[in-house]
Amino acid sequence: MDLGRDLPYKYLIFGTLAGVVPLYFGLPHLLIAFILIESIRIAYNSELTKALIFYLILSFLIPLDFLTLSTGNKLGLIFNEHFFAGLPLYLTLPVIVFNKGFVSEYTATQKVILVSTIIILFITNIIPGFLSYLGVGGYTIRLIYLFNFINALIVFYLTVKLKVSIKFVKVFSNYFICLGFIAAVLGIIQYLFKIPIIPNIAYTDFNRLNTINMDNAVDSCPYLFVPFFFALTRLFHSREKSTKIRIITLVLFVSVILTFSRGALVTIFLIFALTLWNNRERLIKNAFLLLFGLVILSPIAIVVGQNAMRTDVQGQRLSSYDNLNVRVYLWGLGLTAIYDRPFGYGFGNSVDAMFNKDSEFRFLETNSVNDYRTFQRQSVHQFFIDYMMSLGVAFGIILLLIFKIIYTQSKRLISSTSSEIRCFFQSINLITIGLFFFYLQNVGSQLFLLFFFLGCIRKKYRFKNC
């Protein structure tokens, strides 16, 4: 398939990229104007597909805290990119909610997830945060995280309203692949030439690849996983394979490797093993080509690995168990905090809640003589524990339910007769597995991805009539 086909609103990508350039020079106003104008246009025309695509573009490409970083204004900390990136969703939502022709397409489980999540969000964050704002109780919360979470819920709500058709899966598969490729190329440029693509962030680690909207290599991985798994699935399962998609898959794979994240490497190895096993009969017929490709790529992999190990910081990190000890220590602190307060602490309070328990927690022998000052104050580095500290134990159960539904339903739909539909849900299946294992030892703010895929699950599918 030609990757340039079935990409409506292509100017959105070029407009957003053009808007990113002024950020580097501390002039975010053009990008803000572009986001506002496009958000109003989307809301006026009530284009759900366009709204979700626009949000995808901004989520993949716009740097975190772009207003704060570009202007130095503290107000930017509140009205940051998550708020502006959500405008097409915020403005589109009322049009859909008050539409007289509104018909719910949720499955029973999806309704339980949506209603339960909204109730939990009100109890653990919105009400306490509002009371704190009034000065009559509650506790402060980080608005950036609240906006981001609400955006994820709106993505879920709007995705359910879209008709899952062959055109739908083509459009969104292509956008994920294109956006991942752009982010990977920018990350590789930054890694090779030591040019800070992310504006005004002086502490960027040039020894590892970061995508444009992250100053942390590990946090960049999910943004690379998702498009890579889409591209990988297309290579193995689509009838239409092009040189373009082969190149994109290779670039995305290289970008993941250059993050030098051990969790990412384990995840990639796992997905590769599953993909090869599921296609073992076809691979036997192409064993020669497979071995030839490995021979060609091996020297490159060796050189990259050697260069990484020569770097003192990278070499020590990749060859030691200290990082694992830190993670186990942090997980113990997080679990101790959850045990003391199973209903959560609100967005932005997790780190303080963890380290307030430092004197009560001793799990490893080394922790009997080292406290948090040895390991630095940092996030818990575990997706489920992180959200349970913010929203309570009940939301941890919801997260597990989301993974289960996406995995089981996508697996069921892999047997679909349409090649495009089969590739789409095969990709979602791999992404669900990959993100689950990666999130077991890392945090992640990409909750909108899970809610988007959950929204693709339907009561009924009518692909033949699409």
VOGU-294872 format. One record per residue: residue in one letter; x, y, z of N, C-alpha, C in turn. Coordinates in steps of 0.05 Angstrom, whole numbers, plus 5000, padded with zeros to 4 digits. Layout:
<drenbas>
AXYZXYZXYZ ...
</drenbas>
This chain:
<drenbas>
M501749765000500050005000501850255000 D500950454985502350704984501750855010 L503850915026503451035052502251315050 G502551435026501451705022498451705016 R497351465011494451445005492851435031 D490351515028488451505051489451665075 L490751885070491552065092490152325090 P487652345099486252605098487552815115 Y487153055109488153285125491153275128 K492553215106495453195107496753455116 Y495453675109496553935116496853975146 L495253815162495553835191498353755200 I499453545188502153465195504153685189 F503953785164505953985156505554255171 G503054315177502454555193503554535221 T503154305233504154265261507254265261 L508454125242511354125241512454405237 A511154565219511954845215511655005240 G509654935256509255085281511255015302 V512454775301514454685320516954855318 V517654935293520155075288520455325306 P518355505307518655735324519055675354 L518155435362518555365391521555375398 Y523155285379526055265384527255545389 F525955745378526956025381525356175402 G523756025418522256155440519856315430 L518656245407516356385397514056185391 P512556115412510455915408507856015397 H507656275391505156395385503956295359 L505656235339504656125314503355855318 L504655685334503555425339500955445355 I500755625374498355665390496055755372 A496655945354494656035335493655815317 F495555655308494855425290493055225305 I493655165330492054975345489255085350 L489155335358486555465363484755465338 I485955555316484355575291483355305282 E485155105282484354835274482354705293 S482654765319480754655338477954765333 I477755025328475155145323473955045297 R475655005277474754905251473654615254 I475154455269474254175274471654175289 A471354335310468954335326466554435309 Y467054645293464954755276463854545256 N465654385245464854185225464253915238 S464753895264464153645279465453395265 E468053415259469453195245470953035266 L469852805274471052645295473652535287 T473752425262476252315252478552515252 K477852755243479852965241480753055269 A478853065288479553145315481452945328 L480952685325482752485336485452485322 I485452525296488052535282489652775291 F488353005294489753245303490953195331 Y489353075348490353015375492752825374 L492652625357494852435353497352585345 I497152765325499452915316500653075338 L499053215353500053385375501353215397 S500152985403501152815424503852705416 F504252635391506852515382509052725378 L508252975370510353155360510753405377 I508853485394509253735408510653685435 P512853835440514353795465512653845490 L513253695511511853735536512354015547 D510354135560510654405571511654605551 F510654595526511854765506511455065512 L509255145525508955425532510955515553 T511255345573513155415594516055435583 L516755235567519455225556520055455537 S518055525522518455725500518256015510 T516656065530516156335539517456395567 G517956175582518956215609516856315628 N514356325619512156425635510956195652 K510556235677509556025695506755945688 L505256125676502456055668502455835648 G504655805633504855595613504855315626 L505455305652505455045666502554945667 I500655125669497855045670496655015642 F496955225625495855225598497855115579 N498654865584500854755568499654595545 E501354445532500654305507498354105511 H498153985534495953785538493253925537 F493154165547490554315546489954405518 F491954525504491554615477491154375458 A492654165462492453935445489653805448 G488453855471485753735475483553905465 L484154155456481954325446480254205425 P481354075405479553955384477653745397 L478553615418476853425432474853565449 Y475753765465473853905483471654045467 L472354155444470354305429468554125413 T469553885405467953705390465953555408 L466753495432465153325450462353435454 P461953695461459153795465457353755440 V458553785416457053745392455953465390 I457553275399456652995398454752925420 V455253025444453652965467450753065463 F450453305452447853425449446553365422 N447753185407446653095382444252915387 K441952995375439452845380439652555369 G441352515349441652255338443652075352 F444552165376446552015391445551735399 V447051535392446351265399448851135411 S448651015435450950895448451750635433 E454350605429455450365416457250215436 Y457150285461458850155481458049865486 T459949705491459349445502458749475532 A457649275544457049295573459549345590 T461749205583464249245598465349525594 Q465149635570466149905564464650105580 K462050065583460350255599461250245628 V461850005638462749975666465450125670 I467250095650469850225652469550525651 L467950635632467650925629466351045654 V464150935663462651045686464351025711 S465650795716467250755740469650945740 T470950985717473251165715472451455721 I470151535710469251815715468651855745 I467351655758466751675786469351685802 I471251505796473851505810475351775806 L475251875782476652135777475452355793 F472852375796471552575812472252555841 I472252305852472652265880475652315888 T477452235871480352235878481752495869 N480752635849482152865839480553125836 I478253105822476853355816475653475841 I474253325857473153435882475253525902 P477353355908479453445927480953695915 G481453695889482853915877481154175878 F478554155874476854385875476654495904 L476454315923476354395951478954535959 S481154435950483754555956483854835944 Y482854865919482755125906481155325922 L478955235934477255415950478455455978 G480455295985481755326011480155206034 V478555006028476854896049477454596053 G479754506044480454216048481554106022 G481453846020482453705996485553725994 Y486553695969489453715965489853805936 T492253925933492854035906493453805887 I492953845862493453645841494953785818 R496253635801497553745777495553755755 L494953995746492954025725493753895698 I496353905692497353785667496553495666 Y496853345688496153065688493053025687 L491653205700488653185699487653235671 F488753435657487953485629488553255611 N490953145616491852915599489952675603 F489152625628487352405634484652445622 I483552695624480952755612481052725582 N483252805570483552765541483352475533 A484552305549484452015544481651915545 L480052005564477251925566475652025542 I476252265533474752375510475552225485 V478052145482478951975460477351725459 F477051595482475451355485472551405476 Y471351615487468551685481468151735451 L469851885439469551945411470151715392 T472151555400472851325383470551125380 V468951095402466750915401464651015381 K464551275376462551385357463351345328 L465951285323466851255296466150985284 K465650975259465050725245467650585239 V468050345250470450195245470150055218 S471450165198471250065171474150015160 I474249915136476849875124478350145120 K476850345113478050615110479050715137 F477550665158478350755185481050635193 V481250365190483750235198486150315181 K485650365155487750465138488750735147 V486850915151487551185158489151195184 F488151065205489451085231492050925232 S492150695218494750555217496850715203 N496050845181498051015167498951255183 Y497051375198497851605214499751525237 F499151305250500951205271503751165259 I503951035236506550965224507951225216 C506551415203507751665194508751825217 L507151855238507952015261510251895276 G510251625279512551495291515051525275 F514851515249517151555232518351835234 I516652035235517552315238518952345265 A517652245286518852265313521552125314 A521651885301524151725302526351865287 V525751975263527852125247528952355263 L527152515275528052745291529752655315 G528952435327530452325349533252235341 I533352105318535952005307537752245300 I536652455289538252695282539352815308 Q537752835329538652935354540952765366 Y540552495364542552315375545152325360 L545052335334547552335318549052595318 F547552815316548853075313548853245339 K547753135360547653265387546353535385 I544153555369542653795366540053765382 P539553945401537153915418534653985403 I533353785392530853825378528653935397 I528753835421526853925441527754205450 P526054405448526854685453527554745483 N529654885487530354995513530654795535 I531254555529531754355550534654295551 A536054405570538954395571539954125580 Y538253965593539253705604538553465587 T538053515561537553285543539953095543 D539452835545541552635545542152565516 F544352665505545052615477546252335473 N546652195495547751925493545551715487 R543051805487540751625482538751775465 L537251625449535251745431532751825447 N531952075443529452175454527652275431 T525052225433523352335412522852625418 I521652765399521453055400519853155424 N517952995434516253095456517152985483 M519552875484520452765510523352845514 D523952905539526752945547527952705560 N526452485560527352235572527152005552 A529251865548529351645528527351425534 V527151345559525351125566522451205561 D521751455568518951545564518351565534 S520351575517519951595488519151325476 C519751105490519450845478516550785469 P514450835485511750765475511050915450 Y512051155446511551305421512851175397 L514851015402516250865381515150585377 F514350465400513250185399510750175380 V508850355385506250335372506550345342 P507950545330508250545301509950315291 F511950235307513650015298512049755296 F510349705315508749455314506749465291 F505649705285503849735262505449665237 A507849775234509449735210510349435208 L511149325231512049045231509848855223 T507448905233505148735226504548755196 R504648995186504149035157506148875140 L508648875149510748725134510148425134 F509048325156508648035158505947945147 H503948125149501248025144499848165120 S500748395112499448535090500248415063 R498448405044499048305018500648515002 E500448765010501748984996504149085012 K506549015003508949095017510649264998 S511649485008513249664992515949715004 T517749814988520449884999520150105020 K518150275017517750495036517150385064 I515350185065514650085092516949925104 R518649805087520949655098522949855110 I523350075096525250285107524250395133 I521650465133520450575158520650385181 T520050135176520249935198523149915208 L525149925191527949915199528650165216 V527750395206528450645221527150645249 L524650555251523350535277524750335295 F525650115284527049915300529750025310 V531150165293533750285301533250495323 S531150645320530550855340530050735367 V528550515368528050375394530650275406 I532350155390534950055399536650285411 L536550525398538250745406537250875432 T534950805442534150895468535750765490 F536950535483538550375502537050315528 S534450275525532750195547532649885548 R533449775570533349475572530549375571 G528649525583525849445582524849445553 A525749645537524949665509526149425493 L528649365499529849135485528548875491 V527848835516526448585523523648575510 T522248805509519648815497519848755467 I521748885453522148835425522848545419 F524548425436525248145432522847965435 L521148025455518747865460516847875436 I516348125426514548155403515648025378 F518248045374519547915351519147615353 A519647505377519347215381516447125375 L514447275384511647205379511047225349 T512047435337511447475308512747255291 L515247185298516546965283515146705287 W514346655312512946395317510346375303 N508846595302506246595289506546575258 N508946635248509346625219511546425212 R511846215229514046035226513945875200 E511545805190511445645166512345815142 R511546065141512346235119515246305120 L516346335145519146415148521046185139 I520245935142521945715134522445735104 K520445825089520745845060522546075052 N522846275071524546505065526946515084 A527846285092530046275112532546405101 F533146365075535546485063535546795065 L533246915058533047205058533247305087 L532047155106532147235134535047235144 L536547025138539347005147541047215133 F540447265108541947475094541547745107 G539047805114538548065127539948085154 L540047865169541347865195544347915192 V545547795172548347835166548948125160 I547248245144547648525137547348715161 L545448655178544848835201546648785225 S547848555227549548485251551848685255 P553448755234555648935239554649205250 I552349305240551249555250550549535279 A549249315286548449275314550949265333 I552949125323555449095339556749365344 V556949535322558149795324556649975344 V553949975341552350135359552650045388 G552649785393553049685420555749755431 Q557849735415560549795425560750095432 N559650265415559650545420558250615446 A555950475451554450525475556050445500 M557350215498558850115521561350275527 R562350415506564750585510564050835526 T561450915525560551145540560351065570 D561651215587561851135615559051095628 V557251295623554651285636553051045625 Q553051015598551550795586552750525593 G555350505592556650255598556050155626 Q556250345645555650275673552750195676 R550850345663548050285666547250025653 L548349955630547649715616548849465628 S551049495643552449265652552149225682 S550449375696550149345725547249285732 Y546949205757544249145768543249365786 D544849585788544049795807541249915799 N540849935773538250055764535949875773 L536349615772534249425780533749455810 N535849475826535549515855533949765861 V534449985846533050235850530050195844 R529450045823526650005815525149845837 V526449635846525149465867524749635892 Y526649805898526349985921524050175918 L523850295894521650485888518950345888 W518850105877516249955877515349895906 G517249825923516549775951515450025965 L516750255959515750505971512950565961 G512450515935509850565923507750385935 L508350135938506449945949505850005978 T507850095993507450176021505550416022 A505950606004504150846004501350765997 I500950575978498350485970496950335993 Y498450176007497350036030496250226051 D497650446055496850636075494350796066 R494150836039491950996029491050876002 P489450676003488650535978486750695960 F485850925969484051085953485551295937 G488251305939489851475922490551745934 Y492451875922493552135932492952365913 G491952315889491452525869493852555851 F493352665827495452705807497552895818 G500052815815502352985822503352955850 N502052785866502852755894504252495900 S504652335879505652055883508452055895 V510252215885513052205894513252275923 D511852495931511852565960510652345977 A508552225967507252005983509151775986 M510651715965512551485966514751535987 F516051765985518351816001517751896029 N515251956035514451986063514551716077 K514551496062514551236074517351106074 D519351266067522051166065523051046092 S522351166114523251066140521850816148 E519550746136518050516143518650276126 F520050316104520350096085523250006083 R523649746087526249616083525849346070 F526449326044525949086030528548936023 L530349076010532948956003534949006026 E536948846028538948876049540449146046 T540849226020542249476016540649716025 N537949676027536349906035536449956065 S537649766080537849806109540050016115 V541750076096543850276101543550506081 N541750486061541450696041538550796041 D538051046041535351156039535051276012 Y532851426008532251535982534351725971 R535951845989537952035979540051895963 T540451635968542251475952541251435924 F538551405921537351335896536051565882 Q535951805895534652045885531552015885 R530352245890527352255889526552235860 Q524952035854524051995826521351845826 S520251825802517651685800517951395806 V515751255810515850975819516750785797 H516750875772517750705749516050445747 Q513550475750511750245746508950355740 F507950295716505450415706503050365724 F502650125733500250055749500450185777 I502750165790503150275816502850585815 D503850705793503750995790500851085789 Y499150955773496351035771494750965796 M495450755810494050685834494650885856 M497051005856497651215875496151465869 S495651515843494151765835491151735837 L490151485831487251455829486151225846 G487851095861486950885879487150605867 V486850405884487050125876484950045856 A482550165858480350095840481150145811 F482650365806483450425778485550225768 G487150115786489049905778487549665767 I485249595779483649375769482449445741 I481649695738480549785712482749765690 L485149845697487349825677487749535668 L487749355687488149065680485748975663 L483449075668481049005652481349105624 I482349355621482749475595484649305578 F486949225590488849065576487648795567 K486048675586484848415580482848445556 I481148645557479148675536480548725509 I482448905508483748965482485148715472 Y486548565489487948335480486048115470 T484048055486482247835478480547905453 Q479548145452477848225429479448255403 S481948365405483548395382484448115372 K484947935390485647665382483347525367 R480947575377478547455364478247565335 L478847825332478347955306480647915286 I482847785295485147735277484247545254 S482247385259481347195239479447315219 S479147585220477447725201478247665172 T476247665154476847595126478447815111 S478048065120479448285106482348305115 S484148335096487048345102487648595119 E486448825112486949075126485849055155 I483448955158482348925185484048735202 R484848515190486548315204489148445213 C490448595195492948735202492648925225 F490449075224489849285245489649155272 F488048945275487648825301490048655309 Q491548555290494048415296496048615309 S496048855298497849065309496949135337 I494349175341493349235368494049015388 N493848765379494448545396497348555405 L499148595386502048615393502648855410 I501349085404501749325420500949285449 T498649155452497649105479499648935495 I500648725483502648555496505148715502 G506148855482508549015485508349225507 L506249385507505949595527505549475554 F504149255557503749125583506449055595 F508148925580510748835591512549075596 F512449275579514149515583513249665607 Y510649685611509549845634509949705660 L510649445660511249305685513649425699 Q515449555684517749665697518349955689 N516150095679516450375673513750515675 V513850775680511350935679510750995650 G508351115646507651195619505251375619 S505451595604503251795603501551755578 Q501951535563500551495538497951345542 L496451425562493951275568491951305545 F492151525530490251565508490551345487 L492851225484493251005465491450765473 L491550695499489950475508486950525505 F486150775512483350835509482450855480 F484250935462483550945434483050655424 F484850475431484550195422482050065434 L481550135460479150025473476650125459 G476750375449474450485435473950355408 C475950215397475650075372474049815374 I473649725399472149475403469249535400 R467749365386464949415379463149185388 K460549255391458549045395458348875370 K458149015347457848875321459749005301 Y460648835282462348935261461048875234 R461049075217459849035191461849115169 F464148985169466249065151465449025122 K463748825116462948775089461249005077 N459949145095458249365086459649635085 C462249635093463649885095464549985067 
</drenbas>
